[in-house]
Structures are given as C-alpha cells and as structure tokens.
Amino acid sequence: MPTPITRLRVANACDVCKQRKVKCDGNLPCSYCKSRQRSSTCHFSPTARRRRIRKPHLPSPESSGAQSSAPSSARPQASPDVPPAVVPSAGTSRTSDDFTHRSYVSAEEEADVPREARLLCDAGGKLIFVGDCAPLSLFQTVRQIVTSRVDPNAFTPQTSRVSMLENAASDPLVSANGKEPRVDPTSIERLVSIYLSVTSGLVDLFENSNLKHSISAWAAETEVSKDTTSAVNYLVLAVGSQSVDEQSATEYFQHAKTLALSCLGGDLGIETVQAFALVTLYMLRACQINGSFLFFGIAARAAYSIGLHRTEVNSRFGSETHTQRDRLWKSLRVLDLFLSISMGRPPSMSDVDCTVPYRTLDANGLEEFDLLNASVQVLSITEEIVLQVYSRRKISLQLTEGISRQLRDWSSRWLPRLKRIMAESPRGDETEVVGACQVMSCYYYAVMLVARPFLMYEMCKRLPDSASATEAPSNSSDNSGRARLANACIDAAGLMTESVVDLVNRRRLDGRMPLIVSWLFASSLVLGVGLLGGFGRILEKYARMSISALEYFAKNDAHAMQYSLIGKSLLSSALKYLQRRDTDERLRITESSSQLFGLIPKEHPLQEFMPTGTDEPRTGTAETQGTNMPQSSVTNELLTSPFHDIDPALLSLGCTLDSASGTSFSGTDQQDQTDHVFGALNLFPLLHGNGHIDLAHYL
C-alpha cells in the first residue's frame, strides 16, 4: 500500500507571498522572493494570535488584597482575553526558567508607542498634518517635555512658532506672453554637473553620460519646442541654478512648470514622470515641501499609468530603455519614501504588485555597487519601521528583532564601501561623495527612528517631575536593554553628525541638501536630548557640531536656519539644567561637610558662601568654540572623536540582556512618574532575556 503524501505547511508566510497569494516555503528569504530577485523585501510580519474570551471570575479576598497592596505601575495589567500560562509536563525538554521567560514574553509581546502626530501652522497660517515619525513631531514632543519639566522658557517664540513647514511662494509667475528664458550654452556643463551632484543617491532619471550633450544640442536649436522634453531640460537647469543663480533658477522653473502642466492633457510618457519628479526636487530644495508633496502625486500616478512598476513591461522596450524605466521607478520610490518619512504621511507608491528588482547582480551572482539600490533598500526598511511601529503604535520583540536583522544585513553589504568613498574620493568627484553621504544619513536615521521611543522614555525617567523640583532623579549608569537602545539612538546621531561635518569642512556639500538637513535636524534633537538626560557631557561637542553644520546649510536653506535656532535653544536649556543640577548637588555636599571644621557659621545661609557666577552657564566660550568654530578646530575634534575608532561591539545590542539589569530602576516613585508622563509605555518586558535586539552591530 503506497504511503500517502503529507503536505508540508508553514506556520507563517512572508508578506509578499501573502499579498500575491502564492505558496511560501517559510525560509528567509523564501524561494519565491529569491526567484524574483526580491530577497531584500522578504520579511515576515508577526502573526495575530487567536484570542479566546475567558469568563470573568471573582478573585478571592486574599488575592485581591495582595494585588491592591502593590503599586499600580509595578503590577501588570491582566487582560481578560489572554489565556493563562500552561504548566509544562515533566517530560518537556525546556527548563522551567526558559518556559517562564517565554510565557512572560508572550503575555507582554506588544507594547504601545505614543502618538506624536501634530497639526502645525505653515507660513500662511494653514493647519498642516505632520505624522508621528517626522522630525518636527519629535521636536514638539521634546519641547513639551523640556518646558514642563526643565525650563518653561526653554524655547523662544522663533523656535516655537513652526513656520518652517512651507515657504510662501514670493516669486512671480511666468509672464503672460510665455517668453522662453534665455539659456547660456557656456553654463550648461556646470549646471548639469551640479544637478548630478545634488541628486546623487536620490534619483537617477537619465542616462547621465549623455545628459550634458543632449541638453547642449537642445539649447542649440533655433526654435525650442514647447513640449515635455523642453520642460525636463529647463528643470534640470533650474535645479542646477539654485546653487549659483537663484533668479535664473526661478525663471527656468516657472516656465518649465507651465509647460509640464500644459502637456498633461496629451500622451503620458517617461518625460511626464521625469518632469514632475524634477518639479518635486526643485520645490524640496526651495523649502516648499507641501508643494513638492502635491506635485509628486502627479509623477506617481503617471508612473503607474505607463507601467513603470512592472519590470516585465519595461523589458519590452529594449535593454537600454528597460534599465532606464526600472531606475526611474526606483528613483520615484526614494523620493516618495523621503517625503513620507520626513513628514509622517502615507506614501503615494507601494511595492505591492511591483516587480522591479532592488538588487542588481553581476555575472558571478554578487550584488553590484549602486547608490540608488542602496538608498531604496534602506528607505524600504525605514518604511517598515514606520508602518509596523509608528502607524500601529506597537513594538514587539519579534518585530524589533526583524528590523535589527535587516539593518545589520544592509550595513554589512553597504556601509564599508560608503565610508571608503567618503574618505578616499579625490577632489572634484563630488557625485559619489554626496550620494554616499545621503545614503548613510538615511541609514543612521533608520536606527534613530526605531530606537527613539526608548530614548524618550529614558529621558523622562531621568528628568525631574517638574521644572520647580530641586532634586533630580539619579542618573546612575544603566546597562539594561532600554538604556542600550537609547544609547544606540545617540550613537547613530553622533556618527551621522561626524560624517556631515567632515564633508562640510572639506567643502564637498552643496548648500541646499533637503534630505541631509532633515535627518541632521533629528540628530541635533537626539544629541540635545541625550545631553539633557545625562548620557554624557561629551554630547555637548556633538550637539555644537550638528548646529554648526545646520548653520552652514542655513545660508541657502530657510528650514536649516530654523532648525539651527531650535538646536541652540535646546543646547542652552540642557547646559543650564546640568549646571543647576551640579550646583544643587554641590550645595547638598557642602551642607554635610561644612560643619567638620566650622567652615561656614550656622547663622549664615549657605548660599552666601558659594562661588559667584553660577547662575548662568558658561556659554560665552562655548559659543565661540561651537557654532562658528573654524575648520581646523572641527577637524581636530574629529581626529579625537570617540566615534571614529569605535568598537562595533560597543554599539551591539544583541548581547545577552540580563533580566536582572532590566529591572534595576532608580525608584518606584520615579517609575510611577515616568509611566504617567510617557503614557504608561510598557517597553521593558521586550528587552529581558536573550532578546537579540541589535540595531547597530556593524556601525
């Protein structure tokens, strides 16, 4: 009798196989994603546990009395729909301790992440939505905590009034006669070079080797046609002119935008997608992020209309056009993800039903080095962080482990080569250097984003309950999992700041870099929060470095100017708080030791004998050494920086996280205050035991 065939079943299928409704083998990456060259996007979302309703029962008086005697913050809130843990039999292979740990994790598998979304006013007074993951939402949260617990006058009206959302369009529209702006043939090569440099790592819309020749040939024509191709060429020159001649850039842009909009009623093509992608880039560099968000929607709809998201469709146009169309889709994905993450809004595009591969393999099966592929891969990981953590307001052990694994994998494949480019590229080759810096900045921001809730929790725990409190909680070193994650967030901010400041000092970066400015602003906030939370006075130097870099971009970027003011205000508040805390601590010590030798008579108040000049922080020398520091001083700081030769093991969070250290709090009262301020955020059970939470092992 033949043996019946047993069908193999997997406990959970990957997200791609679920969406396309195909059989998944359960491996990571699975065979289906491997066959379609989509290994980087193969990931498994946590499966929803089936919950059964339990009948409520009345607890005994003894149990209720024992429960009521414990503080509410220390007592876990039992959920009626979670089944009780089953005691293992004697024949089970797991030890009792391991089973207890696993049962505890399953009961507390998910924890809340606080909502930080805001409605903010733009320059025109209109209310604009900013989502949870945006740097501006982080600023609003930091401002609320600092003003309520440290200094009510921490932020000036210039920094509190968030007018950096959108710059009012003060440039006049193109004249009614529609006269074409004059193009100087001698400036084309320079403008195209600037365009290729500032867009490296962000978009790759053309065959770059032929771009200068094609625009020069177009400009040499006796009569320029009024079509989408002309709009594209004008927009390339407009983006390049933003750094050297803003008046010419405005003329090019206004005329090109009018041409692109007038051609929307005709046939859609690659030029339509290119035109509105360039409009998005120009408006981003002009600090008009809401306008760029709207115009990008046109580019995204046009891309779907001509089938750019399907590589089998793109392959029908020949080898060269196939590559161009695939890279155009990836460029749009990078722009879309940056707009979505920087403003906390849903993306306009999705990888659902997309077959364009994000990895390019050579003849030997090895991944080719491509800045665009590296950028879209790390931003896809960041999108998963936003969707799985910030949108769902949940963070779980399995989810954190998956994100950590993806970041480590990306880092091992790309980070060494990116650092080598930034360190060894010769002067004049700005395209790869700027692209490497933008891609690395996206990676560091992804680490900051996933570890940010832990940093904010740690800051709330370490700060006093109110601004009038005289005694601050203990800032003793904490080696628990949550503190290690908070330190990973700070380390990522410091590493990003170093890389940007290094290129600024070498004059390798353009003055208009919206992606770098946005992530650098988040880094300055993280460094200021770390300094305020007592993570080390060395962070003062890195906070000043981030402010110095923002002031470099502020010469051409209105957003960077506002961000630098915010960074200065946060740094000043942190220094005042630390000095006030140190002064109070010195007073307490002096009170206990002054009577040993009669140093201070009892009838005189102690404050009269304290050294003068302690009311104000030492900001005079710091300002001269910080925001306007010379190039040589910043370079010397970089040479002595602890982040340069940092041991990757120091940033590794995947070591065994001792459960005993995870429960070492500074006090039950302080824990109650922290839970009350931060919305009773329960992140700690996820970090006990062998969690393997490793966010920056290969930094």
PyMOL commands that set and color helices and strands:
alter all, ss='L'
color gray80, all
select helices_A, chain A and resi 15-20+31-35+39-41+61-68+96-107+135-149+157-160+185-198+208-219+228-241+246-262+270-285+289-305+311-317+319-343+371-391+397-424+430-462+481-505+514-532+539-554+558-593+606-609+619-625+631-639+648-651+659-662+668-677+684-687
alter helices_A, ss='H'
color red, helices_A
select strands_A, chain A and resi 110-112+118-121+127-130+394-396
alter strands_A, ss='S'
color yellow, strands_A
deselect
rebuild
show_as cartoon
